[in-house]
């Protein structure tokens, strides 16, 4: 049997750096709700690239999902200070504002996130939810439609967004 070395990991045809591999693994841990493992991988990535805004914002999002809100807020603030273009940090701050029912603050963060990444389905869907909560069903419907248009037909997230669309249409 021939010996084989480690394979080179790629994403979208690009070779991943070691910090990017840590990020990839952290995101896999996040999907499976293994927050401590995800945070360990993000800490490893940040040791290698401490000024990486994407890594800092992702760490904040993991902390938010782990319900470590004060740490999440601090991580988002650091991410935005490092790189104000991190839509994930604005998205995370919007989620936190929604939990506190601070709709104007949530809309502010989501508006910035949308400007940074106009076709991001997560942002569009959350905007729809905020508008719906405020009774603005027309704006909610428009954002749901844009989210659906931004997703490929085979994307699993379409089902949840379609459910939102039906809920909004029932309220109109």
C-alpha positions as CSV (number, residue, x, y, z in Angstrom):
1,X,0.0,0.0,0.0
2,X,1.5,3.3,-1.0
3,X,2.1,6.0,1.6
4,X,-0.1,9.1,1.2
5,X,0.6,12.5,2.8
6,X,-2.1,14.9,4.0
7,X,-4.3,16.2,1.3
8,X,-4.5,19.9,0.5
9,X,-7.8,21.4,1.6
10,X,-9.5,23.8,-0.8
11,X,-12.6,25.9,-0.7
12,X,-14.0,27.3,-4.0
13,X,-10.8,26.1,-5.7
14,X,-8.5,28.0,-3.4
15,X,-6.1,26.4,-1.0
16,X,-7.0,27.1,2.6
17,X,-4.5,28.7,5.0
18,X,-4.2,27.2,8.4
19,X,-6.3,30.0,10.0
20,X,-9.0,29.4,7.4
21,X,-9.0,25.7,8.2
22,X,-9.6,26.6,11.8
23,X,-12.5,28.8,10.7
24,X,-14.0,26.1,8.6
25,X,-13.8,23.6,11.5
26,X,-15.2,26.2,13.9
27,X,-18.2,26.7,11.6
28,X,-18.8,23.0,11.5
29,X,-18.7,22.8,15.3
30,X,-21.2,25.8,15.3
31,X,-23.6,23.9,13.1
32,X,-23.5,21.0,15.5
33,X,-23.9,23.3,18.5
34,X,-20.4,22.4,19.9
35,X,-19.7,25.9,21.0
36,X,-16.7,25.3,23.2
37,X,-14.9,23.4,20.4
38,X,-15.9,26.2,17.9
39,X,-14.5,28.8,20.2
40,X,-11.2,26.9,20.6
41,X,-10.8,26.8,16.9
42,X,-11.5,30.5,16.5
43,X,-9.0,31.3,19.3
44,X,-6.4,29.2,17.3
45,X,-7.2,31.1,14.1
46,X,-7.0,34.5,16.0
47,X,-3.6,33.6,17.5
48,X,-2.4,33.3,13.9
49,X,-4.3,36.3,12.5
50,X,-5.3,38.5,15.5
51,X,-6.5,41.5,13.4
52,X,-8.8,39.4,11.1
53,X,-12.2,41.1,11.3
54,X,-14.0,38.0,9.8
55,X,-12.5,35.8,12.5
56,X,-13.4,38.3,15.3
57,X,-17.0,38.6,14.0
58,X,-17.3,34.9,13.7
59,X,-16.1,34.5,17.3
60,X,-18.8,37.0,18.4
61,X,-21.5,35.0,16.5
62,X,-20.4,31.8,18.2
63,X,-20.5,33.5,21.6
64,X,-23.9,34.8,20.8
65,X,-25.2,31.4,19.9
66,X,-23.7,30.1,23.1
67,X,-25.7,32.8,24.9
68,X,-22.6,34.5,26.2
69,X,-24.0,37.9,25.4
70,X,-21.5,40.3,27.1
71,X,-18.6,38.5,25.5
72,X,-20.4,38.5,22.1
73,X,-21.1,42.2,22.2
74,X,-17.4,42.9,23.0
75,X,-16.3,40.6,20.2
76,X,-18.6,42.3,17.7
77,X,-17.3,45.7,18.9
78,X,-13.7,44.6,18.4
79,X,-14.5,43.1,15.0
80,X,-16.1,46.4,13.8
81,X,-13.3,48.4,15.2
82,X,-10.8,46.2,13.3
83,X,-12.9,46.0,10.1
84,X,-16.2,48.0,9.8
85,X,-17.2,46.0,6.8
86,X,-18.0,42.8,8.8
87,X,-21.7,42.2,8.0
88,X,-21.7,39.3,10.5
89,X,-21.0,41.7,13.4
90,X,-23.8,43.9,12.4
91,X,-26.1,40.9,12.0
92,X,-25.2,39.6,15.4
93,X,-25.8,43.0,17.0
94,X,-29.2,43.1,15.3
95,X,-30.0,39.7,16.8
96,X,-29.1,41.0,20.2
97,X,-31.2,44.1,19.7
98,X,-34.2,42.0,18.6
99,X,-33.9,39.9,21.8
100,X,-34.3,43.2,23.7
101,X,-37.1,44.3,21.3
102,X,-35.1,47.4,20.4
103,X,-36.4,47.6,16.8
104,X,-34.8,50.8,15.7
105,X,-31.3,49.6,16.8
106,X,-32.0,46.2,15.0
107,X,-33.0,48.0,11.8
108,X,-29.9,50.2,12.0
109,X,-27.5,47.2,12.2
110,X,-29.5,45.3,9.6
111,X,-29.4,48.3,7.2
112,X,-25.6,48.5,7.5
113,X,-25.3,44.7,7.0
114,X,-27.5,44.9,4.0
115,X,-25.4,47.7,2.5
116,X,-22.3,45.6,3.1
117,X,-23.8,42.5,1.5
118,X,-27.0,43.4,-0.3
119,X,-28.0,39.8,-1.3
120,X,-27.3,38.1,2.0
121,X,-30.5,36.0,2.6
122,X,-29.9,35.9,6.4
123,X,-30.0,39.7,6.5
124,X,-32.9,40.0,4.2
125,X,-34.9,37.5,6.2
126,X,-34.1,39.1,9.5
127,X,-35.1,42.5,8.1
128,X,-38.4,40.9,7.0
129,X,-38.9,39.6,10.6
130,X,-38.3,43.0,12.1
131,X,-40.6,44.8,9.7
132,X,-43.3,42.1,10.3
133,X,-42.9,42.6,14.1
134,X,-43.5,46.3,13.6
135,X,-46.6,45.7,11.5
136,X,-45.0,46.7,8.2
137,X,-46.1,43.7,6.2
138,X,-45.4,45.2,2.8
139,X,-41.7,45.8,3.6
140,X,-41.6,42.3,5.2
141,X,-43.0,40.7,2.1
142,X,-40.5,42.7,-0.1
143,X,-37.5,41.5,1.9
144,X,-38.7,37.9,2.0
145,X,-39.1,38.0,-1.8
146,X,-35.5,39.4,-2.2
147,X,-34.2,36.7,0.1
148,X,-35.9,34.0,-2.0
149,X,-34.5,35.5,-5.2
150,X,-31.0,35.5,-3.7
151,X,-31.0,31.7,-3.0
152,X,-30.6,28.9,-5.5
153,X,-33.6,26.7,-6.0
154,X,-32.1,23.8,-4.2
155,X,-31.0,25.7,-1.0
156,X,-32.5,24.2,2.2
157,X,-33.1,27.7,3.6
158,X,-35.8,28.3,1.1
159,X,-38.3,26.2,3.0
160,X,-38.1,28.3,6.2
161,X,-38.3,31.6,4.2
162,X,-41.3,30.2,2.3
163,X,-42.9,29.6,5.7
164,X,-42.3,33.2,6.6
165,X,-43.8,34.3,3.3
166,X,-47.0,32.4,4.0
167,X,-47.2,33.9,7.5
168,X,-46.9,37.4,6.1
169,X,-49.4,36.8,3.4
170,X,-52.0,35.5,5.9
171,X,-51.6,38.8,7.9
172,X,-52.0,41.2,5.0
